[in-house]
Amino acid sequence: MNLIIKGKQFEVTDSIENYIRKKMTKLEKYFDQIMEAVATISVQKHRHIFEVTLQAKRAIIKAEEESDDIYNSIDRVVERLERQIIKYKEKLYSKHGTEYNKGKVVEISENEDLEISSPPEQDRKIVKTKRFVLKPMSPEEASLQMDLLDHNFFVFSNEESGQINVIYKRKDGNFGLIEPEI
């Protein structure tokens, strides 16, 4: 696993870097398909924010935590990533006891959280543009990827219809699927 450690308004010391490397290598025992991990540390006032994005062969997994202590943030992110990886592997291998959808990959060029807000109407403007590659996948795979990214919705190319679809989380905990009619 290629580990990239970045600091935003924070100087990453050798001890912190060694601690992150030690904790992140623990993840490889759960999931050996992780190709790259980007870890970002930032400080806002007295909050230490630690964010990690894992790029695996067939998934992107992201976790972020904040606390008053950077080491606490690192521990919580690694624990969260462990849970997400275990959940992903269970879903991946649970379908008929074998690995399914073997060659499917979703690639996202920017891995930043989506922020949805409702400012006053006269002040609304597009403040961010995201571009990403859409790979064909089933709605089930898209819902799994959405959970891994911890987003409320996910845009994907439906492998059955070949059209762009949107899957989203409903307030009742279920998922909704938007299929356009052309």
C-alpha positions in Angstrom: 0.0 0.0 0.0 1.3 3.4 -1.0 0.7 5.8 1.9 0.7 9.5 1.3 0.5 11.8 4.4 -0.4 15.4 4.0 -0.7 18.3 6.5 -3.0 21.2 6.0 -2.1 24.1 8.3 -0.2 21.4 10.3 3.4 20.2 10.3 3.5 16.4 10.3 6.2 15.4 12.7 8.2 12.1 12.4 6.5 10.7 15.5 3.0 11.4 14.0 4.0 10.0 10.6 5.4 6.8 12.2 2.2 6.5 14.3 0.0 6.8 11.2 2.1 4.3 9.2 1.9 1.8 12.1 -1.8 2.1 12.4 -2.5 2.1 8.6 -0.5 -1.1 8.0 -3.0 -2.8 10.4 -5.6 -2.3 7.7 -3.7 -4.5 5.2 -4.4 -7.6 7.3 -8.2 -7.0 6.8 -8.0 -6.1 3.1 -4.9 -6.7 0.9 -6.3 -5.0 -2.2 -5.6 -1.4 -0.9 -3.4 0.2 -3.5 -3.1 3.7 -2.1 -4.1 5.6 1.1 -4.1 9.4 1.3 -4.1 10.6 4.9 -4.7 14.3 5.6 -4.2 16.1 8.9 -5.6 19.5 9.4 -6.2 21.8 12.4 -9.0 24.2 12.8 -8.9 26.2 16.1 -8.3 23.4 18.6 -9.8 20.6 16.6 -7.5 18.0 15.0 -9.1 16.5 11.9 -7.8 13.3 10.4 -9.1 12.1 7.0 -8.1 9.0 5.1 -9.2 7.9 1.6 -8.3 4.4 0.6 -8.1 3.4 -3.1 -8.7 -0.3 -3.5 -9.0 -2.4 -6.6 -12.8 -2.2 -6.7 -13.7 0.5 -4.1 -12.9 3.8 -2.6 -13.3 3.9 1.2 -13.2 7.2 3.2 -13.3 8.1 6.8 -12.9 11.3 8.8 -12.8 12.1 12.5 -12.0 15.1 14.6 -11.1 15.5 18.2 -8.9 17.6 20.6 -6.0 15.2 20.2 -4.5 14.1 16.9 -3.7 10.6 18.1 -7.3 10.1 19.2 -8.5 11.2 15.7 -6.1 8.8 14.1 -7.2 5.9 16.3 -10.9 6.6 15.6 -10.4 6.8 11.8 -8.5 3.5 11.7 -11.3 1.9 13.8 -13.9 3.3 11.4 -12.0 2.1 8.4 -11.7 -1.4 9.9 -15.5 -1.5 10.3 -16.1 -0.2 6.8 -13.7 -2.8 5.3 -15.2 -5.7 7.2 -18.7 -4.5 6.2 -17.6 -4.2 2.5 -16.0 -7.6 2.5 -19.1 -9.2 4.0 -21.3 -7.7 1.4 -18.9 -8.5 -1.4 -18.5 -12.2 -0.5 -22.0 -12.8 0.9 -23.8 -13.1 -2.4 -24.0 -16.9 -3.0 -20.8 -17.5 -1.0 -18.5 -16.3 -3.8 -17.0 -13.2 -5.0 -19.3 -11.4 -7.4 -18.9 -8.6 -9.9 -15.3 -9.4 -10.0 -14.0 -6.7 -12.5 -16.2 -3.8 -11.4 -14.4 -0.6 -10.4 -15.5 2.9 -9.6 -13.0 5.6 -10.1 -13.4 9.1 -8.7 -10.9 11.7 -9.5 -11.8 14.0 -6.5 -12.6 12.4 -3.2 -14.0 15.3 -1.3 -17.2 15.3 0.7 -20.3 16.6 -1.0 -21.8 19.6 0.9 -25.5 20.4 0.4 -26.8 23.6 1.9 -29.8 25.9 1.3 -28.6 29.5 1.2 -31.0 32.3 0.4 -32.2 32.0 -3.3 -30.5 35.2 -4.6 -27.1 33.9 -3.2 -27.2 30.5 -4.8 -24.3 29.7 -7.1 -22.2 26.8 -8.2 -19.2 26.8 -5.9 -17.7 23.5 -6.8 -17.5 21.2 -9.8 -16.7 17.5 -9.5 -15.7 15.2 -12.3 -15.4 11.5 -12.1 -15.3 8.4 -14.3 -18.5 6.4 -14.4 -18.0 2.6 -14.6 -21.0 0.3 -15.2 -22.3 -1.3 -12.0 -25.5 -2.6 -10.5 -27.6 -0.6 -8.1 -26.5 -2.9 -5.3 -22.9 -2.1 -6.0 -23.7 1.6 -6.2 -25.4 1.5 -2.8 -22.4 -0.2 -1.3 -20.0 2.4 -2.8 -22.2 5.2 -1.5 -22.0 3.7 2.0 -18.2 3.4 1.7 -17.9 7.0 0.7 -20.5 8.0 3.4 -22.5 10.1 1.0 -26.3 10.6 0.8 -26.4 9.9 -3.0 -24.3 8.3 -5.7 -24.3 8.8 -9.5 -23.4 5.7 -11.5 -23.8 4.0 -14.9 -26.4 1.2 -14.7 -24.8 -1.9 -16.2 -28.2 -3.3 -17.3 -29.6 -0.2 -19.0 -26.4 1.6 -19.8 -28.0 4.9 -18.5 -26.9 7.2 -15.8 -28.8 6.6 -12.5 -28.7 8.1 -9.1 -29.2 6.1 -5.9 -30.0 8.0 -2.7 -30.7 7.3 1.0 -34.3 7.9 2.0 -35.3 9.2 5.4 -36.8 5.8 6.3 -33.3 4.2 5.9 -34.0 2.5 2.6 -32.6 3.5 -0.8 -34.3 5.3 -3.8 -33.2 4.9 -7.4 -33.7 7.6 -10.0 -33.8 6.2 -13.6 -34.2 8.9 -16.3 -36.7 8.3 -19.2 -35.4 9.6 -22.5 
